[in-house]
Amino acid sequence: MWDPEFKQAPPSHLQAALESRGHQARKTGEFERVTVTPNDKDNYTTINISPGIRKLSEKRSYPEGRHDVKRRKGEEAFEDLPDETIVEIVATINDPNYMCGPDAVFPPDGPRDETAKNEESEKIIEFHIVGNSLTQPVSKQTMLWLIGLHNVFSHQLVRMPKEYISQFVFDPKHKTLALIKGGRPIGGICFRMFPTQGFTEIVFCAVTSQEQVKGYGTHLMNMLKDYHIKNNILHFLTFADEFAIGYFKKQGFSKDIKLPKSMYQGYIKDYERATLMHCELNSKIVYTEFTSVLRKQKEIVKKLIYQKQQEIQKVHPGLTCFKEGVRGIPVESIPGIRETGWKSYAQARTRGLAKGTQSSELVDCIDMSESLFNALNSVLNSVKNHSTAWPFLEPVDKDDVPDYYDHIKYPMDLKTMEDRLKSRYYVTRRLFIADMTRIFTNCRLYNSLDTDYYRCANALEKYFQTRMKEIGLWDK
């Protein structure tokens, strides 16, 4: 029996965090209350998001945190471009009279969702969030759209029983982003939000076969992403079969699940012969405008490179010293070489060693010399001997933890790192740091926040970073 007053209780490990923020106006990751003007006796179940989605970039504001302050200070070291330069370049790019070259005659392929965006602007297609309700009246139009969506899903997802599809399309806890063309649904994404967990499960995603390869699927997913960013939910999870994996990869999904298992286990539906995929949203991106913005940024960079080339491009006379019997000259004595920003590697390395520091670029260029091997070996031994290193000394035994390798695709441990170091695998310190970091990331991904394993990972990571800083191999 359905209980319309039922509310999903958060898991125990999140309860304390949620209660501590109980005095805030709205919790992070929670739905904001949306008031829809009554329309055709439907004051709950249909929300038209097409007109408002374009205004997301104007409405979003991002409070400046400590991380942003640190990043801005780092960026201040680089000279920013004047606004006038950018305005001039954008005007040039947008003016068809300036277009020349092969792109003017044979324009490159447009983004996958360009056709869908044009049709939306011409009112050929529309997007609506629709859902059933037990507590509010549902309009006839909404029910007709839900029935149409059910038909789309049942025809396109032939492996799914119709009764199973009905169970979720008409479930009040699930919503569907409907793509409407000619007054009828031609595609949609059925999903369920879990605000307390900070993620949404995508249950069904389909477009009718007659309307495929038009960019509707990409635009649907981008609309869904913008809708969720507006509601402060930044993670998608879905089980994809072998035919859907390609589509979800193009939409930014990955088999590498970055959410802790405890956040979603027991909440999402499990499917046989399907792969769990995850997508993390960036709240600073308007996904429906992403491809056009990216293309314009590319053109701006190309124009800036061209302008810079015009400024520094010079023709120097050829060298005559070799005709006089000189066999070799220092590279820095070649006319114009210093103006290009070239620096002597030996001089820069000597200068860095004299100061006791080296830039990351120089350190990364160091081959697996005996000095680097000894430094990394010293760090590895110190980490192994630390009191919190015991969970990471050996690979995880599959017999002890049967499902570990189902969730951790790239396992790592200190024994494997020791073998790699002996075989001279770590030709740069970045490879070493990457493997060590993966140990801690895997541990936090698989284990809950309140476990000893999680605490050991945090403590050992801090110790590792301290040791790397002591020997000058850490620049973060």
N, C-alpha and C positions, 0 to 999 in steps of 0.2 A: 504494500500500500504506500502511495506517495505521501510524504509529509511536506506540505508547502512551507512550513516554518523551519525545516531542517537546515542547519548551518554546519559546514564542514569545520571540525575542530583542528587546529594546527597540531603537528607532532610535538612531543614533549621537549625535544631539543630546541624548538623554535618558540615555545610558549613564553619562556623568560624574556627573550629578546623582544617579542611582541608586546608583553605587558609593560616593559620598560619604556616603550614608546607610546603608551596608551593615551598620553595627554596631547599628542599631536592631533592636528585637525584631520589628517588622513594618513594612514600607514603606507609605507613604501610598498609598492606592488599590489595595492588594493584598488578596486574599481572606484572611480569617481562617480558621483550620482549624476545621471543624465536625465534631464527633463525634456520630454518630447511633446510638442504641441499636438493635442488630439487631432487626428486626421482620419476621417472615414471610420470613426468609432474604434480606432486602434491607438491606444495611448501607451503602449509598452513594447510591442514586439517588433516593430519595424523602425529602423533608423537609417536614414539616407546619409551615407558618408561621402559620396562623390564630391559635392561642392566644398565641404569643409576640409577635406584632406589636403587641399592645396595650400591652406593657410597654416599648416603645422609649423613650417619654418619660421613664420612670424610670431607664433604664440609661444614657442619653446624658449625657456630661459634656463640657464645652467649656473647655479651658484658656484662661485670660485672657491675651490678647496685648496688644501695645502699642496696637493699634487699639481694642480694647475698653476699655482704660484711658482713652484719650483721649475716647472716646464717652461713658463714664460720667461723666467730669469735666464734659463739656458738659451732661449731663442733670442734674447736681447743681444747676445754676442754677434749675431748675424744681422747684416744690414737689411732692413725690410725694403720692399719695393714701394715707391711713391704711388699714391692712389691715382694720380694723373696718368702714370704709365699704364696701369691696369685698365683704366677707363678707355684710354686710347687704343689699347690692343683689342679690348672687347668690341669697341666700335668698328675696328677694322675687320674683325672676324665676322661680325654680323652684317657687314655691308657687302652685298653680292658683287658690287663693282670691283672689289679688291680681290675677288676669287680668281685664281689662275692655277695652272698646272693640271695634272690628271684628275684631281679630285673635283675640279669644276665640271669636267666632261663626264667622268665616270665616278660619281660619288660612292664612297665606301658603303658597305652594308650597314643599314640602320640597326639600332638596338632591337632586341626581340619584342619589347613592349611598345615600340613606337606606334605601330598601327592601332593597338588597343587604346593608347592615350589619345590619338587623333579622333578615334571613334567616340571616346568618352566626351571630348570637348565638343563634338558635333551632336551630342545627345543620342547617338545611335545605340550606345550601351549605357547601362547604369549599374551601380553597385549598392546593395542594401544588406544590412545586418538583420537577419530575421531569426525568430525563434518562437517556440510554443510557450504557453504559460498556463499555470493552474490557478493563479490568483487574479489575473487580469483578462478582460475580454480580448479575443484574438480576431482580427478582421478577416473577412472572406478572402481579400487579396493575399494576406500573409499565408493563410492555409493553402491557397492555390499554389503559391510559390513553393511552399514546403513540399507539397505533393509533387510538383514539377521537379524539385531538387532530388526527391526520393527516386523518381524515374531516371534522372541523369545518373545518379550513383549506381543504381541497380543495373543499368545498361552498360556502363563503363567498367564497373568493378564486378565482373562476372563471377568471381570466386566468393563473393559475399552473399549470403542468403538475404532475400528481401526482408524477411522478418527481422534479421539482425540490423539491417540498415534503418528500418522503421524505428527500432528501439532507441536509436540515437538522434536521428533527424527530428523526431517529434518529442524528444526528451527536453523538458524545460531547463535542465542544467546545461544543455548544449546549445550553441548558436551556430549559424551558418552565414558565411559571407556569400551572398548570391550575386551572380553575374546575370543581369537581365538584358535581353535583346529582343526587340519586337514584342515586349510585354510578357515574355515567358523566360524561365531560367534556362540557360545553356551551359552553366557551369557553376561550381561553388566549392567552398572549403568548409567542412563541418569541424567544429573545434569545441573544446571545453577549457575554460579558464580555471586555474587554481591560484587565486590571488595570494593566499597565505603561503604558498610554496614558491611563488614568483615565476611560474611557468605555465604554458598552455599546451595541451595535447591536441595535435591535429589528427582527427579520426578518419575523415574521408576528404579526398581532393580529386576532382575530375572535371573535365570539359567534354561536351559531346563531340563525337568523332568528326562530325561535319564542320565543326568550328575550331578544330585544332590547327596547329602550326600558324597561328595568327598573333601569337604573343599574349593571348588571353590568360594562359596559365601563369606566366611571369608577372603580368600586371595584377592578377588576383592576389598572388603571394605578396607583392609589394604593398598593395592596399592593406592586406592583413597585418603586415609588419608595422606600417604607420599607425594603424588603429591600436595596436598593442603598445607601441611606444607612448601614445597619448594616454594609455591607461597604466603606464609604469610596469608593464610586464615585458621582460627582455629576453625570455628564453622560450624556444619552441622544442617540443619533443614529438617524434612520430615513429611509428613502425612502418617501414617501406618494404614492399615486396621487390622481387628482382626486376620488375618492369618500371618501378617508380624511383629506384635509387638514382638513376641518371638525372631525372628531373629535379629531385631534391638537392643533388650536388650542385646543379646550376643555380639553385636558389640560395646557396650558402650553407647548406646543411652538411654535416660531417659525421662519420662514424665514431669520431673521438668525442665521447660524452664528457663535457666539462663540468656538469652539475654533479654534486655528490649523490651517490646512490640513495642515501637516506632521504633526499629531498623528493624523489619521485617514486620510489618503490612502494607498491601498494596503492598508488593513485592512478596510474595509467594502465590501459588494457594491454595484455600480452598476446602476441600472435606467433604461431608456428611458421617456420620458413620465411620469416621477415627480419629485417635488420633495424635495430633502434638507431635513430639519427637525431642529431641535436643542432640547433642553430641559435647562436647568441646575437642579439640585436644591438646595434650601436645607436644610442639615444640621440646622437648628434647628426644622424643621417636622415634625410627625407627620402625614403626608398623609392617613391614614385617618381622622383626627379633625379635619382642617382645617376642613371646612364647619361642623361643630357649634361649634367654638371661635370661628370668625368670627361666626357668628350670635349667640352669647352675648356676644361683645365689643361687637357692635352694640347689643344691648339694654342693656348696661352704660353705654355712652356716652349713649344716649338718656335713661337714668335720671339720669345725672350732669348732663346739660343741664337736665333738668326741675328737679332740686334747686337748681341754680345760679339758674335763673330765679325760683324761689320766694324765694331769698335777696335778690336784687337788684331784683326787680320792685317799683317804687314809682310812685305816681301823683302828679305834681307839678301845682300850679295853673297855669293857662294864663297866657301873657304878656299884660300889659295895656299895655305901653309903646307899642305901635303905635296904640292908641286915643288916646294923648296926642300923636300927631304924629311919633313917632320912625320914621324910614324904614328903619333897619338897625341891627343890634347884632352884636357879635362872637359867633361860634358858641360859644366857650368860656363865654360868660355865660349860656347856656341852662341852667336848673336840671336837674341830674342828668347832664349830658353828660359831665362829667369822670369820674363814677363808672363809666361804661361802658368806660373805657379809651381814650377818644378823645384824640388828640394833634393839635395844630396841625402841618400838614405844613411850613409855612414856618418855624416855630420849630424843629422837629426837624431840618430840613435845614440851618438856620443853625448850630445847635448841632453838627451833624456836621461841617460845613465848618470850624468854629472848632477842633475837635479834630483835624482832618486826616483824619477817617474818616467813613464813612457806612454805615448798615446796608444789607444787601442789598436789603431791601424798598424803601428810598428810592431807591437807585441804579437799581433796576429800573423805578421810576416815571418816571425822567427821560426825556423825549422825545428824539428824535434832534436835539438842539440842536447848534449849531456847536462848542461845547466838547467834547461827546462825540465828534462826528465827527472833530475834530482829534486827540483822544486815541487813538481806535481806528486812525486813519490812521497816526499815529506808531508805534504798536505793530506794525502790519502791515508798514510799511516796514522797521522794524528786523528783524523776523523774516525778511523776504525777503532782506535783505542779510547774514544770518548764514551762516557757512561751511557749515553742514549743511542748508541749505534747498534745495539744488539738486534733490533728487528730487521736491520738492513744488511747484515753481514753475508747472508746467503740468499740465493733465489727463493721465492715463495714456493713451498711444496704444494703441488697440485692435489696431493692426497689429503693434506690438512685443510686446504681452502679450495674446494672443487670449482667454485665459480669465479675465482680470482681472474683467470686469464680470459674469461668471457667479457669482463668489464675493463681490464687493463690490457690494451693492445700492444703497448711498448714497454714491457717490464725492464727494470734495471735494479742492480744491487751492487754492493761494494766488492764482492768476489769477482763479478764480471768486469768491473772497472779495473781491478788489479790485473786481471788477465789482459785486458786491452792495453794497459799501460806497459806491461812487459813486452807486448808485441809491437810497441811503438805506434799504436793506433792514434794516440793523441798528438797529432802534429802541431796543433795550436791549442792554446789554453781554452778557447771557446768550446771546443769539442768536449773537453774535460768538464767545464762548467755545465754544459748542456746535459751530460749524462748524470752528473750529481744532482742537478735541479730536478731531473725526471724522477729520481728516487723519491724526493719529497713530494712532488706533485702527485705521483701515483698513490702514495700513502694517504694524502689528504682526500684524494678522489674516492678511494675505496672505503676508508674508515670514517666513522662518525666523529664529530667534533669533541665528544666527551671521552674518547678512548685514549689509552696510554700511547698507542701507536701514533695518533695524531699529535700528541704533545711531544713525543720523541722527535718527530719530523720537524716541528717548529724549532725546537732547541738545537738540534744538530745542524739545521740549515743556518742558523745564526752563527754557530761556532765555525762552520765551513767558510762563511763569508768573511769572518774576522781573520781566519788564517790566510785566506787569499789576499786580503788587504795588507796583512803584515809583510808579505813578500812581494807586493807591488803587482799582483796579477788580477786585480779587481778594479774595474773602472766605473761600476754602476753607482 
